Amino acid sequence: MANTDWTKQELVAYILLYVAHSDLKETQQEREYILSRVDLETYNHIKKEFDDDNDYQSITKIVDTVNASKSYKNNPDQLFADIKLMAFADGKMDQMEYAIYNSLKKILS
């Protein structure tokens, strides 16, 4: 199990960064969307952690933290709404973002 002691805001920031980077880049619109959901301090802290993690570490942290979070485990709809809005933040959902969205939905449901 990944050792995360994240707040709900940190979890949201991490997941949104994961989706934003699914196409290997984070656009200004995606960054602005993330900052509309979390404060700058949380973003900067989680961005550093995200940048230090590989794909396996990222998905493990996401799955383990969501499974440990009662608010998302019992009602993942808000989380998936955030993920979908993140994927469309730059005006379109490309194939990689769509694949990540569907993968996360399968894994976390």
mmCIF file of the C-alpha atoms, coordinates in Angstrom:
data_MODEL
# 
_entry.id   MODEL 
# 
loop_
_atom_site.group_PDB 
_atom_site.id 
_atom_site.type_symbol 
_atom_site.label_atom_id 
_atom_site.label_alt_id 
_atom_site.label_comp_id 
_atom_site.label_asym_id 
_atom_site.label_entity_id 
_atom_site.label_seq_id 
_atom_site.pdbx_PDB_ins_code 
_atom_site.Cartn_x 
_atom_site.Cartn_y 
_atom_site.Cartn_z 
_atom_site.occupancy 
_atom_site.B_iso_or_equiv 
_atom_site.pdbx_formal_charge 
_atom_site.auth_seq_id 
_atom_site.auth_comp_id 
_atom_site.auth_asym_id 
_atom_site.auth_atom_id 
_atom_site.pdbx_PDB_model_num 
ATOM 1   C CA . MET A 1 1   ? 0.000   0.000  0.000   1.00 0.00 ? 1   MET A CA 1 
ATOM 2   C CA . ALA A 1 2   ? 1.254   3.474  -0.869  1.00 0.00 ? 2   ALA A CA 1 
ATOM 3   C CA . ASN A 1 3   ? 2.055   5.541  2.177   1.00 0.00 ? 3   ASN A CA 1 
ATOM 4   C CA . THR A 1 4   ? -0.032  8.667  1.658   1.00 0.00 ? 4   THR A CA 1 
ATOM 5   C CA . ASP A 1 5   ? -1.654  10.740 4.298   1.00 0.00 ? 5   ASP A CA 1 
ATOM 6   C CA . TRP A 1 6   ? -3.323  13.148 1.904   1.00 0.00 ? 6   TRP A CA 1 
ATOM 7   C CA . THR A 1 7   ? -6.160  15.511 2.557   1.00 0.00 ? 7   THR A CA 1 
ATOM 8   C CA . LYS A 1 8   ? -9.087  15.403 0.156   1.00 0.00 ? 8   LYS A CA 1 
ATOM 9   C CA . GLN A 1 9   ? -7.631  18.462 -1.615  1.00 0.00 ? 9   GLN A CA 1 
ATOM 10  C CA . GLU A 1 10  ? -4.252  16.773 -2.049  1.00 0.00 ? 10  GLU A CA 1 
ATOM 11  C CA . LEU A 1 11  ? -5.916  13.672 -3.486  1.00 0.00 ? 11  LEU A CA 1 
ATOM 12  C CA . VAL A 1 12  ? -7.916  15.780 -5.939  1.00 0.00 ? 12  VAL A CA 1 
ATOM 13  C CA . ALA A 1 13  ? -4.767  17.675 -6.963  1.00 0.00 ? 13  ALA A CA 1 
ATOM 14  C CA . TYR A 1 14  ? -2.818  14.451 -7.517  1.00 0.00 ? 14  TYR A CA 1 
ATOM 15  C CA . ILE A 1 15  ? -5.563  12.803 -9.583  1.00 0.00 ? 15  ILE A CA 1 
ATOM 16  C CA . LEU A 1 16  ? -6.065  15.919 -11.679 1.00 0.00 ? 16  LEU A CA 1 
ATOM 17  C CA . LEU A 1 17  ? -2.332  16.156 -12.314 1.00 0.00 ? 17  LEU A CA 1 
ATOM 18  C CA . TYR A 1 18  ? -2.337  12.491 -13.324 1.00 0.00 ? 18  TYR A CA 1 
ATOM 19  C CA . VAL A 1 19  ? -5.106  13.100 -15.849 1.00 0.00 ? 19  VAL A CA 1 
ATOM 20  C CA . ALA A 1 20  ? -3.544  16.337 -17.092 1.00 0.00 ? 20  ALA A CA 1 
ATOM 21  C CA . HIS A 1 21  ? -0.250  14.568 -17.742 1.00 0.00 ? 21  HIS A CA 1 
ATOM 22  C CA . SER A 1 22  ? -1.809  11.558 -19.462 1.00 0.00 ? 22  SER A CA 1 
ATOM 23  C CA . ASP A 1 23  ? -0.950  13.145 -22.805 1.00 0.00 ? 23  ASP A CA 1 
ATOM 24  C CA . LEU A 1 24  ? 2.537   14.005 -21.479 1.00 0.00 ? 24  LEU A CA 1 
ATOM 25  C CA . LYS A 1 25  ? 1.868   17.720 -21.104 1.00 0.00 ? 25  LYS A CA 1 
ATOM 26  C CA . GLU A 1 26  ? -0.016  20.018 -18.774 1.00 0.00 ? 26  GLU A CA 1 
ATOM 27  C CA . THR A 1 27  ? -1.634  22.923 -20.599 1.00 0.00 ? 27  THR A CA 1 
ATOM 28  C CA . GLN A 1 28  ? -2.248  26.335 -19.076 1.00 0.00 ? 28  GLN A CA 1 
ATOM 29  C CA . GLN A 1 29  ? -6.005  25.608 -19.125 1.00 0.00 ? 29  GLN A CA 1 
ATOM 30  C CA . GLU A 1 30  ? -5.472  22.350 -17.262 1.00 0.00 ? 30  GLU A CA 1 
ATOM 31  C CA . ARG A 1 31  ? -3.277  24.070 -14.678 1.00 0.00 ? 31  ARG A CA 1 
ATOM 32  C CA . GLU A 1 32  ? -5.907  26.775 -14.231 1.00 0.00 ? 32  GLU A CA 1 
ATOM 33  C CA . TYR A 1 33  ? -8.606  24.127 -13.761 1.00 0.00 ? 33  TYR A CA 1 
ATOM 34  C CA . ILE A 1 34  ? -6.545  22.362 -11.099 1.00 0.00 ? 34  ILE A CA 1 
ATOM 35  C CA . LEU A 1 35  ? -5.982  25.697 -9.338  1.00 0.00 ? 35  LEU A CA 1 
ATOM 36  C CA . SER A 1 36  ? -9.737  26.323 -9.412  1.00 0.00 ? 36  SER A CA 1 
ATOM 37  C CA . ARG A 1 37  ? -10.154 23.125 -7.374  1.00 0.00 ? 37  ARG A CA 1 
ATOM 38  C CA . VAL A 1 38  ? -7.164  23.397 -4.979  1.00 0.00 ? 38  VAL A CA 1 
ATOM 39  C CA . ASP A 1 39  ? -5.063  26.214 -3.553  1.00 0.00 ? 39  ASP A CA 1 
ATOM 40  C CA . LEU A 1 40  ? -1.619  27.106 -4.916  1.00 0.00 ? 40  LEU A CA 1 
ATOM 41  C CA . GLU A 1 41  ? 0.247   25.709 -1.897  1.00 0.00 ? 41  GLU A CA 1 
ATOM 42  C CA . THR A 1 42  ? -1.457  22.326 -2.251  1.00 0.00 ? 42  THR A CA 1 
ATOM 43  C CA . TYR A 1 43  ? -0.838  22.338 -5.994  1.00 0.00 ? 43  TYR A CA 1 
ATOM 44  C CA . ASN A 1 44  ? 2.889   23.077 -5.604  1.00 0.00 ? 44  ASN A CA 1 
ATOM 45  C CA . HIS A 1 45  ? 3.353   20.468 -2.857  1.00 0.00 ? 45  HIS A CA 1 
ATOM 46  C CA . ILE A 1 46  ? 1.521   17.730 -4.759  1.00 0.00 ? 46  ILE A CA 1 
ATOM 47  C CA . LYS A 1 47  ? 3.075   18.698 -8.111  1.00 0.00 ? 47  LYS A CA 1 
ATOM 48  C CA . LYS A 1 48  ? 6.541   18.067 -6.668  1.00 0.00 ? 48  LYS A CA 1 
ATOM 49  C CA . GLU A 1 49  ? 5.457   14.676 -5.333  1.00 0.00 ? 49  GLU A CA 1 
ATOM 50  C CA . PHE A 1 50  ? 3.761   13.825 -8.639  1.00 0.00 ? 50  PHE A CA 1 
ATOM 51  C CA . ASP A 1 51  ? 6.867   14.798 -10.616 1.00 0.00 ? 51  ASP A CA 1 
ATOM 52  C CA . ASP A 1 52  ? 8.985   12.474 -8.439  1.00 0.00 ? 52  ASP A CA 1 
ATOM 53  C CA . ASP A 1 53  ? 6.673   9.464  -8.959  1.00 0.00 ? 53  ASP A CA 1 
ATOM 54  C CA . ASN A 1 54  ? 6.597   7.039  -11.866 1.00 0.00 ? 54  ASN A CA 1 
ATOM 55  C CA . ASP A 1 55  ? 3.357   5.773  -13.446 1.00 0.00 ? 55  ASP A CA 1 
ATOM 56  C CA . TYR A 1 56  ? 3.146   2.698  -11.235 1.00 0.00 ? 56  TYR A CA 1 
ATOM 57  C CA . GLN A 1 57  ? 3.662   4.755  -8.072  1.00 0.00 ? 57  GLN A CA 1 
ATOM 58  C CA . SER A 1 58  ? 1.038   7.260  -9.229  1.00 0.00 ? 58  SER A CA 1 
ATOM 59  C CA . ILE A 1 59  ? -1.708  4.748  -9.907  1.00 0.00 ? 59  ILE A CA 1 
ATOM 60  C CA . THR A 1 60  ? -0.909  2.830  -6.718  1.00 0.00 ? 60  THR A CA 1 
ATOM 61  C CA . LYS A 1 61  ? -1.152  5.999  -4.641  1.00 0.00 ? 61  LYS A CA 1 
ATOM 62  C CA . ILE A 1 62  ? -4.425  6.977  -6.313  1.00 0.00 ? 62  ILE A CA 1 
ATOM 63  C CA . VAL A 1 63  ? -6.072  3.571  -5.869  1.00 0.00 ? 63  VAL A CA 1 
ATOM 64  C CA . ASP A 1 64  ? -4.900  3.096  -2.286  1.00 0.00 ? 64  ASP A CA 1 
ATOM 65  C CA . THR A 1 65  ? -5.879  6.603  -1.214  1.00 0.00 ? 65  THR A CA 1 
ATOM 66  C CA . VAL A 1 66  ? -9.308  6.505  -2.884  1.00 0.00 ? 66  VAL A CA 1 
ATOM 67  C CA . ASN A 1 67  ? -9.989  3.108  -1.318  1.00 0.00 ? 67  ASN A CA 1 
ATOM 68  C CA . ALA A 1 68  ? -9.045  4.520  2.090   1.00 0.00 ? 68  ALA A CA 1 
ATOM 69  C CA . SER A 1 69  ? -11.194 7.635  1.588   1.00 0.00 ? 69  SER A CA 1 
ATOM 70  C CA . LYS A 1 70  ? -14.761 7.078  2.777   1.00 0.00 ? 70  LYS A CA 1 
ATOM 71  C CA . SER A 1 71  ? -16.069 10.146 0.927   1.00 0.00 ? 71  SER A CA 1 
ATOM 72  C CA . TYR A 1 72  ? -14.868 8.889  -2.469  1.00 0.00 ? 72  TYR A CA 1 
ATOM 73  C CA . LYS A 1 73  ? -15.136 5.155  -1.919  1.00 0.00 ? 73  LYS A CA 1 
ATOM 74  C CA . ASN A 1 74  ? -18.838 5.401  -1.060  1.00 0.00 ? 74  ASN A CA 1 
ATOM 75  C CA . ASN A 1 75  ? -19.634 8.088  -3.657  1.00 0.00 ? 75  ASN A CA 1 
ATOM 76  C CA . PRO A 1 76  ? -17.130 8.332  -6.501  1.00 0.00 ? 76  PRO A CA 1 
ATOM 77  C CA . ASP A 1 77  ? -19.424 10.465 -8.716  1.00 0.00 ? 77  ASP A CA 1 
ATOM 78  C CA . GLN A 1 78  ? -17.864 13.783 -7.675  1.00 0.00 ? 78  GLN A CA 1 
ATOM 79  C CA . LEU A 1 79  ? -14.398 12.406 -8.271  1.00 0.00 ? 79  LEU A CA 1 
ATOM 80  C CA . PHE A 1 80  ? -15.302 11.210 -11.773 1.00 0.00 ? 80  PHE A CA 1 
ATOM 81  C CA . ALA A 1 81  ? -16.942 14.563 -12.530 1.00 0.00 ? 81  ALA A CA 1 
ATOM 82  C CA . ASP A 1 82  ? -13.680 16.292 -11.583 1.00 0.00 ? 82  ASP A CA 1 
ATOM 83  C CA . ILE A 1 83  ? -11.675 13.862 -13.699 1.00 0.00 ? 83  ILE A CA 1 
ATOM 84  C CA . LYS A 1 84  ? -13.918 14.420 -16.710 1.00 0.00 ? 84  LYS A CA 1 
ATOM 85  C CA . LEU A 1 85  ? -13.806 18.204 -16.334 1.00 0.00 ? 85  LEU A CA 1 
ATOM 86  C CA . MET A 1 86  ? -10.014 18.000 -16.090 1.00 0.00 ? 86  MET A CA 1 
ATOM 87  C CA . ALA A 1 87  ? -9.835  16.020 -19.305 1.00 0.00 ? 87  ALA A CA 1 
ATOM 88  C CA . PHE A 1 88  ? -11.907 18.703 -21.066 1.00 0.00 ? 88  PHE A CA 1 
ATOM 89  C CA . ALA A 1 89  ? -10.089 21.663 -19.438 1.00 0.00 ? 89  ALA A CA 1 
ATOM 90  C CA . ASP A 1 90  ? -8.166  22.440 -22.610 1.00 0.00 ? 90  ASP A CA 1 
ATOM 91  C CA . GLY A 1 91  ? -11.312 22.179 -24.743 1.00 0.00 ? 91  GLY A CA 1 
ATOM 92  C CA . LYS A 1 92  ? -11.032 18.558 -25.819 1.00 0.00 ? 92  LYS A CA 1 
ATOM 93  C CA . MET A 1 93  ? -10.549 15.081 -24.426 1.00 0.00 ? 93  MET A CA 1 
ATOM 94  C CA . ASP A 1 94  ? -7.798  13.441 -26.455 1.00 0.00 ? 94  ASP A CA 1 
ATOM 95  C CA . GLN A 1 95  ? -7.385  9.667  -26.769 1.00 0.00 ? 95  GLN A CA 1 
ATOM 96  C CA . MET A 1 96  ? -4.926  9.318  -23.889 1.00 0.00 ? 96  MET A CA 1 
ATOM 97  C CA . GLU A 1 97  ? -7.100  11.378 -21.537 1.00 0.00 ? 97  GLU A CA 1 
ATOM 98  C CA . TYR A 1 98  ? -10.121 9.301  -22.562 1.00 0.00 ? 98  TYR A CA 1 
ATOM 99  C CA . ALA A 1 99  ? -8.192  6.075  -21.915 1.00 0.00 ? 99  ALA A CA 1 
ATOM 100 C CA . ILE A 1 100 ? -7.010  7.324  -18.500 1.00 0.00 ? 100 ILE A CA 1 
ATOM 101 C CA . TYR A 1 101 ? -10.554 8.440  -17.591 1.00 0.00 ? 101 TYR A CA 1 
ATOM 102 C CA . ASN A 1 102 ? -11.964 5.016  -18.479 1.00 0.00 ? 102 ASN A CA 1 
ATOM 103 C CA . SER A 1 103 ? -9.139  3.185  -16.726 1.00 0.00 ? 103 SER A CA 1 
ATOM 104 C CA . LEU A 1 104 ? -9.579  5.175  -13.533 1.00 0.00 ? 104 LEU A CA 1 
ATOM 105 C CA . LYS A 1 105 ? -13.335 4.636  -13.669 1.00 0.00 ? 105 LYS A CA 1 
ATOM 106 C CA . LYS A 1 106 ? -12.815 0.862  -13.952 1.00 0.00 ? 106 LYS A CA 1 
ATOM 107 C CA . ILE A 1 107 ? -10.156 0.687  -11.267 1.00 0.00 ? 107 ILE A CA 1 
ATOM 108 C CA . LEU A 1 108 ? -11.885 2.956  -8.758  1.00 0.00 ? 108 LEU A CA 1 
ATOM 109 C CA . SER A 1 109 ? -15.475 1.744  -9.178  1.00 0.00 ? 109 SER A CA 1 
# 
